[in-house]
Amino acid sequence: MSSQPFKLVGYVFSLILFLCTTSASCAATITELLNQTLAEARPADCSAPRSLDTLQKILCEKRIQVGVRSDYPSMSVQEGNAYIGYEADLTKLIAERLGVEVRETVVTPGTRIEKLLKGEVDLILATMSHTTARDKIVTFITPHYHSSPSSIFGPALLPVSVLTDLHTQTICVPLGTFFSAILAENNIRMIIYDKPDRLVDAVLQGSCRFVAHDQSFLNATFASKYSSPLVKDIVVEKIAFLDVPTGMGVRNDDVSLAIAVGQIMAELHQSGVLIQTALKHDVNPSFLEKQQKLWNTPACAPVADGLPIECLGKPANLSDRASAIANVVKKLEESLDEWFGFEFSMPMLSGQIALKFFLSGLENSLIICAGGFVAVLLFAVLFFSLVRSTNRLVRTSSLGVMLVFQNTPLILLFVLGAICLSAIGAFSPARTIFMSIIVIGLSNGANAAMAMRDVLRSGLGAAGSSLKAVFVASRIQIRGCLVNAARGSPVASFVGTPELLSVMVNITAFTGTRASTYLFMIIFYLISIQLVFYVFGKLCSYLIKSMPVPVKVGAAP
């Protein structure tokens, strides 16, 4: 019998043995894989730090710098020099497994990625949701350490079961959250807060009836055994939606650190340690229980390349797709950066959802401004005609109504308008826009009519002066009322009118970009007021040319 087959088997066995002794590919367990990864990463010489990668530096310096939150109940809250919570304990578990000590650096949602990219921290562990958009900027550690849906809390007595039930409500949200795009798509008004504690204070003060955030945060704040008695059960969960994984992040170049920490996470999942850690801080362990079962199956045992990719989590695809003009916008942003030396992003034009909101808000604001312009003039003529009536009752009652509209704050008139609107039927964008035009017209029309009445009584026109003559003589005061009408249109957002300010606030909520958002607002209203000057000037010129006798002009207010 030939010995060739036996020799072939021997060669294969020798090759396998060689591969197993030179790589981590034959590790039988996750713990063995991790031990081998750390052993291979540990440098023989720590005297030349520039030649070391981040993981090697951490092992040499025996210290890892981690970016953590200081204001997130149940996850990480700073108490003196210590950090308390599920994430705070997880940083210690990771450092312990690496054989180093942990140093915390406080980060916020707005600074965590920036501090990582600048090298101020080695690892972010700060309630960062893993999305496809963020995946392009940093490398996320998988498997994930947490997953939680977004949630909306509100008064227990108010019946809310779906997002459409919140059309007439205002929801307070944190700045730059991905779920705000979903709220905006459902025409839900939002108020933005840049810090969680300010969000909680707003609920306590009654400024926010509804609040949206990560479910773990809201549960820890309002519904946990650790919740402060001052806030416990003030609001309760109404809706949960959009479950998104939470992950740690490292710089894209720190591949070895990502691999090592990922293997630590797999080991912690397999052992069930994270479940006990979560329960300790009243964090929902359902995601961790599923992960423990998963990582104890044969399918998740180490493979040739390390951990099986099928067992690692995936990012949530919540990105706003690029708009048709995204490339043009990007080039413009790059040009502005080159010309003026600062970054200026325009997310309201770059994404399909954001652009859709922006254009709808712009259209609605133009309708309100144009409609308000016409309504002011019509109500001014109507009120002026009524106060000149020969019927004393009509004159007196009309004057009283004018005084009410003239002296009531515009925002209160909008609230009264919203109450009347809700009494006759459900809110809708068209109805709120119409109501806004009427309110703006009544308030500023009353002021304009009173100005015409004062001009007539001051002797600038005889008692029998025509309406046209008095109107022209009062044109400076009337123009001021029209300008106030244009400037007053953003107040309509307070009662849910989907005008530009309301839409831009919603865009800011999910993009996190405020500077360009409000600069656009300033530009829009500057242009609007200039258009008021232009159109009203043309109208007055036409009226003056059509009059046979020159008219005295009223003094500027």
Buried (B, 14 or more C-beta within 10 A) or exposed (E): EEEEEEEEEEEEEEEEEEEEEEBBBBBEEBBEBBBBBBEEBEBEEBEEEEEBBBBBBBBBBEBBBBBBBBBBBBBBBBEEEEBBBBBBBBBBBBBEBBEBEBBBBBBBBEBBBEBBBEEEBBBBBBBBBBBEEBBEEBBBBBBBBBBBBBBBBBEEEBEBEEBEBBBBBBBBBBBBBBBBBBBBBEBBBBBBBBBBEBBBBBBEEEBBBBBBBBBBBBBBBBBBEBBEEEBBEBBBBBBEBBEBBBBBBBBEEBBBBBBBBBBBBBBBBBBBBBBEBBEEBBBBBEBBBEBBEBBBEEEBBBBEEBBBEEBBBEBBEBBBEBBEEBEEBBEBBEEBEEEEEEEBBBBBBBBEBBBBBBEBBBBBBBBBBBBBBEBBBEBBBBBBBBBBEEEEEBBEBBBEBBEEBBEBEBBEBBBBBBEEBEEEEEBBBEBBBBBBBBBBBBBBBBBBBBBBBEBBEEEBBEEEBEEEBBBBBBBBBBBBBBBBBBBBBBBBBBBBBBBBBBBBBBBBBBBBBBEBBBEBBEEBBEEBBEBBEEEBEEBBEEBBEEEEEEBEBBEEE
